[in-house]
Amino acid sequence: MIILIKLILAHLIGDFVLQPKSWVKEKEKKKAKSLKLYLHFLIHGLLVLLVFWNLQYWLLALSVLLIHGLIDIAKLYFQKKHNKTSWFVIDQALHLISISILWLIWTDTNLEISLWFENTSLWIYVTALLFLTSVSGILIQVLLTKWSKSINDGKNQSLDNAGKYIGILERLFVFTFVILGKWEAIGFLLAAKSVFRFGDLKESKDRKLTEYILIGTLLSFGVAILIGVIVLGIS
């Protein structure tokens, strides 16, 4: 498990912390001709060596570098303006799948490193904190791209399917609070929702903004709850 956690941590740092937006734009424009693309691959390989702190993992680092590169190149050529969100999800899913496969292969290799670096709980919490501070914000921004553009489009209507997703997220939270025995949290959720009273909003633009904030807030809470449950379950 420690190998998997470290690989995921290295991936999150490489894709979300050490990859500026300017690099992303250059890669999308120049594709395989972008030098930033290959520097990005190199960073992923070096990060694997860094989190393991052992040069004996050079083959694993090289494997991550090459597989990550192939996935990113495929994304650049198949991704279009109308399907960027879908390809973002596909890209991250493929990276996680490839990392999982490499982990399964490497579990047969017993390489010794320091006990401090073998502390499973440490790597679990570091990965979780990185996800919550850097990765989740980008994920939510990407997921809300469609709605964020329609807030100021001048049309007098609600966000597409906003009510549906608000309801789904709300029910998921209530279910989570129930199975965790946190009944007081359900009351907090109801109180928070009452702050956004649709009846008091006279302009449809304000309603769009309210729905947008609600979805973003619930998504943010949901990510935090999900990561918390996962950490409690595996630590």
Backbone torsions as a table, in degrees:
resi	resn	phi	psi	omega
1	MET	NA	-35.7	-177.4
2	ILE	-62.3	-35.7	179.0
3	ILE	-65.2	-43.4	180.0
4	LEU	-62.7	-45.7	-179.1
5	ILE	-60.9	-42.8	-179.4
6	LYS	-66.4	-38.8	178.6
7	LEU	-64.9	-40.3	178.5
8	ILE	-66.8	-41.3	178.4
9	LEU	-60.5	-46.2	179.0
10	ALA	-60.7	-39.6	178.9
11	HIS	-63.9	-45.6	-178.8
12	LEU	-62.9	-41.5	178.7
13	ILE	-64.2	-45.7	-177.1
14	GLY	-67.4	-38.2	-175.9
15	ASP	-87.7	-28.1	-172.7
16	PHE	-118.3	-26.0	-177.4
17	VAL	-98.9	-44.3	-175.1
18	LEU	-102.8	26.2	177.1
19	GLN	-128.1	94.1	-179.6
20	PRO	-62.7	157.2	178.6
21	LYS	-62.2	-30.7	179.2
22	SER	-63.3	-35.0	177.1
23	TRP	-66.6	-42.6	-179.7
24	VAL	-60.9	-44.6	-179.6
25	LYS	-64.0	-41.3	179.9
26	GLU	-65.9	-40.1	179.5
27	LYS	-64.2	-41.3	179.9
28	GLU	-67.1	-30.0	-179.0
29	LYS	-81.7	-49.0	-174.9
30	LYS	-95.2	-16.5	-179.2
31	LYS	55.0	-125.3	-174.6
32	ALA	-67.4	-11.4	179.5
33	LYS	-87.4	-4.5	-178.1
34	SER	-80.1	125.9	176.5
35	LEU	-68.3	-30.8	179.0
36	LYS	-62.5	-30.2	179.6
37	LEU	-61.6	-46.4	-177.2
38	TYR	-76.0	-30.5	173.8
39	LEU	-65.5	-37.4	177.3
40	HIS	-61.3	-43.3	178.3
41	PHE	-61.8	-45.3	-178.5
42	LEU	-61.0	-40.7	179.0
43	ILE	-60.4	-40.8	179.4
44	HIS	-63.3	-40.9	178.6
45	GLY	-65.7	-42.8	179.7
46	LEU	-66.5	-35.2	179.5
47	LEU	-64.8	-35.8	177.3
48	VAL	-62.6	-45.1	177.8
49	LEU	-63.5	-35.5	-178.3
50	LEU	-67.8	-46.8	-176.9
51	VAL	-70.3	-27.6	177.2
52	PHE	-88.7	-23.8	178.6
53	TRP	52.2	45.8	-178.3
54	ASN	-158.1	118.7	-177.5
55	LEU	-67.5	-13.6	177.2
56	GLN	-66.3	-13.3	178.5
57	TYR	-92.1	18.6	-176.1
58	TRP	-61.0	-35.8	-179.4
59	LEU	-69.1	-38.2	176.6
60	LEU	-65.0	-42.5	179.0
61	ALA	-62.2	-42.7	179.1
62	LEU	-64.5	-39.6	178.7
63	SER	-62.8	-44.2	178.4
64	VAL	-61.8	-45.1	-179.4
65	LEU	-57.5	-50.4	-176.3
66	LEU	-67.6	-45.1	-178.9
67	ILE	-66.9	-42.5	177.9
68	HIS	-60.5	-40.6	179.7
69	GLY	-62.7	-44.3	-179.9
70	LEU	-62.6	-41.5	179.9
71	ILE	-65.5	-44.4	-178.9
72	ASP	-65.4	-40.3	178.8
73	ILE	-64.7	-42.6	177.7
74	ALA	-60.3	-42.3	179.5
75	LYS	-61.4	-44.0	-177.5
76	LEU	-60.3	-35.6	-176.6
77	TYR	-88.5	-24.2	179.5
78	PHE	-95.4	-20.7	-177.7
79	GLN	-74.7	134.1	176.0
80	LYS	-124.6	170.6	-178.2
81	LYS	-59.8	-37.3	-174.7
82	HIS	-79.8	-12.8	-177.4
83	ASN	-127.0	24.7	-177.8
84	LYS	-61.8	-40.1	179.4
85	THR	-63.5	-43.9	179.6
86	SER	-62.6	-41.8	-179.1
87	TRP	-73.3	-26.7	173.5
88	PHE	-62.2	-46.2	-179.9
89	VAL	-65.7	-44.9	180.0
90	ILE	-61.1	-43.9	-179.7
91	ASP	-59.1	-48.6	-179.7
92	GLN	-67.2	-36.3	178.4
93	ALA	-64.3	-42.7	179.1
94	LEU	-64.8	-38.5	177.5
95	HIS	-62.6	-44.8	-179.0
96	LEU	-66.5	-37.6	177.8
97	ILE	-64.9	-45.2	179.8
98	SER	-64.1	-38.9	177.4
99	ILE	-63.0	-41.7	179.6
100	SER	-63.4	-40.2	179.4
101	ILE	-65.8	-44.6	177.7
102	LEU	-60.9	-38.5	178.4
103	TRP	-62.1	-44.7	179.7
104	LEU	-61.6	-37.3	178.9
105	ILE	-69.2	-42.1	-174.3
106	TRP	-78.8	-10.3	178.8
107	THR	-67.9	-15.1	177.0
108	ASP	-83.9	-6.8	-179.4
109	THR	-105.4	118.8	-178.1
110	ASN	-102.1	93.4	178.4
111	LEU	-105.6	131.1	-176.7
112	GLU	-88.7	130.8	171.0
113	ILE	-132.1	176.0	-172.2
114	SER	-61.1	150.9	-179.3
115	LEU	-60.7	-33.4	-179.7
116	TRP	-62.3	-42.5	-179.8
117	PHE	-75.4	-11.4	179.0
118	GLU	-96.0	6.1	178.4
119	ASN	-72.6	103.7	-175.3
120	THR	-60.0	-44.6	-178.3
121	SER	-59.3	-38.6	179.7
122	LEU	-58.6	-50.0	-177.1
123	TRP	-69.4	-33.2	177.2
124	ILE	-62.7	-47.6	-178.2
125	TYR	-70.3	-37.2	177.8
126	VAL	-62.9	-44.3	179.1
127	THR	-64.5	-43.3	-179.8
128	ALA	-63.2	-43.6	-179.7
129	LEU	-66.0	-39.0	177.7
130	LEU	-63.7	-42.1	179.6
131	PHE	-61.5	-43.6	-176.9
132	LEU	-72.6	-31.4	-175.6
133	THR	-89.6	-34.9	-174.7
134	SER	-116.6	-42.2	-172.3
135	VAL	-79.8	-45.5	-173.9
136	SER	-61.1	-36.0	179.0
137	GLY	-61.8	-41.6	178.7
138	ILE	-68.4	-41.1	178.5
139	LEU	-59.1	-47.1	-178.8
140	ILE	-65.8	-39.2	178.4
141	GLN	-60.7	-43.1	179.3
142	VAL	-66.1	-43.9	-178.7
143	LEU	-64.8	-29.0	-177.9
144	LEU	-97.1	8.4	-177.0
145	THR	-56.1	-46.7	-177.8
146	LYS	-59.0	-44.6	-177.6
147	TRP	-75.3	-35.7	-178.4
148	SER	-62.5	-32.9	179.7
149	LYS	-71.4	-28.2	-175.5
150	SER	-87.8	-5.8	-178.6
151	ILE	-62.6	-41.7	-176.9
152	ASN	-108.5	28.1	-178.2
153	ASP	-83.3	-3.8	176.3
154	GLY	82.4	-0.5	-179.4
155	LYS	-86.6	137.4	-178.1
156	ASN	-89.2	72.9	178.2
157	GLN	-154.8	166.2	-179.0
158	SER	-76.9	162.7	174.8
159	LEU	-63.9	143.7	-178.4
160	ASP	-60.3	121.1	175.8
161	ASN	59.2	17.8	-178.0
162	ALA	-61.6	-46.6	-179.5
163	GLY	-58.8	-38.2	180.0
164	LYS	-61.6	-47.6	-176.6
165	TYR	-73.3	-33.2	175.4
166	ILE	-61.0	-43.2	179.2
167	GLY	-63.7	-42.6	179.5
168	ILE	-62.4	-47.4	-179.2
169	LEU	-63.8	-41.3	-179.8
170	GLU	-61.3	-43.5	-179.6
171	ARG	-67.3	-36.6	177.7
172	LEU	-63.6	-40.4	179.0
173	PHE	-65.8	-44.5	179.6
174	VAL	-60.5	-42.5	178.3
175	PHE	-60.9	-44.8	179.4
176	THR	-61.8	-44.5	-179.9
177	PHE	-63.3	-36.2	-179.1
178	VAL	-66.8	-48.1	-177.0
179	ILE	-69.3	-21.2	177.2
180	LEU	-91.1	-5.1	-180.0
181	GLY	73.9	20.3	-179.0
182	LYS	-97.9	70.0	-177.1
183	TRP	-65.9	-31.7	179.9
184	GLU	-64.7	-26.5	-179.9
185	ALA	-68.6	-31.0	177.5
186	ILE	-64.1	-40.8	176.8
187	GLY	-63.3	-39.4	177.5
188	PHE	-62.8	-41.3	179.9
189	LEU	-62.1	-43.1	178.9
190	LEU	-64.7	-39.6	178.9
191	ALA	-65.3	-41.1	-180.0
192	ALA	-65.3	-38.9	-179.3
193	LYS	-66.9	-33.5	-178.4
194	SER	-66.1	-20.7	178.2
195	VAL	-64.5	-36.6	179.7
196	PHE	-93.2	81.3	-176.9
197	ARG	-92.2	111.2	-177.2
198	PHE	-62.7	-32.3	-176.3
199	GLY	-64.8	-24.4	-178.5
200	ASP	-87.3	-5.1	-178.5
201	LEU	-94.7	119.4	-173.7
202	LYS	-89.5	-25.8	-177.0
203	GLU	-107.5	138.8	-177.6
204	SER	-64.6	-27.6	177.5
205	LYS	-62.2	-39.3	177.7
206	ASP	-66.1	-34.7	179.3
207	ARG	-66.6	-41.6	177.6
208	LYS	-59.3	-45.3	-179.2
209	LEU	-63.0	-40.7	179.3
210	THR	-62.8	-45.9	179.2
211	GLU	-63.1	-40.4	179.2
212	TYR	-61.7	-44.9	179.2
213	ILE	-64.9	-40.3	179.6
214	LEU	-61.3	-47.6	-178.7
215	ILE	-63.5	-44.7	179.3
216	GLY	-61.7	-41.9	-179.8
217	THR	-65.6	-44.6	-179.4
218	LEU	-66.7	-38.9	176.4
219	LEU	-62.3	-42.6	-179.9
220	SER	-63.3	-46.3	176.4
221	PHE	-60.1	-41.9	-177.2
222	GLY	-63.5	-42.2	178.3
223	VAL	-61.8	-44.2	-179.3
224	ALA	-63.4	-43.1	179.5
225	ILE	-64.6	-44.4	-178.4
226	LEU	-61.6	-47.1	-179.8
227	ILE	-64.4	-39.2	178.5
228	GLY	-61.8	-43.4	180.0
229	VAL	-65.0	-42.0	179.9
230	ILE	-62.7	-44.9	-179.2
231	VAL	-62.7	-43.6	178.8
232	LEU	-63.2	-33.0	-176.7
233	GLY	-76.8	-30.2	-175.0
234	ILE	-109.8	-9.2	-178.8
235	SER	-89.6	NA	NA
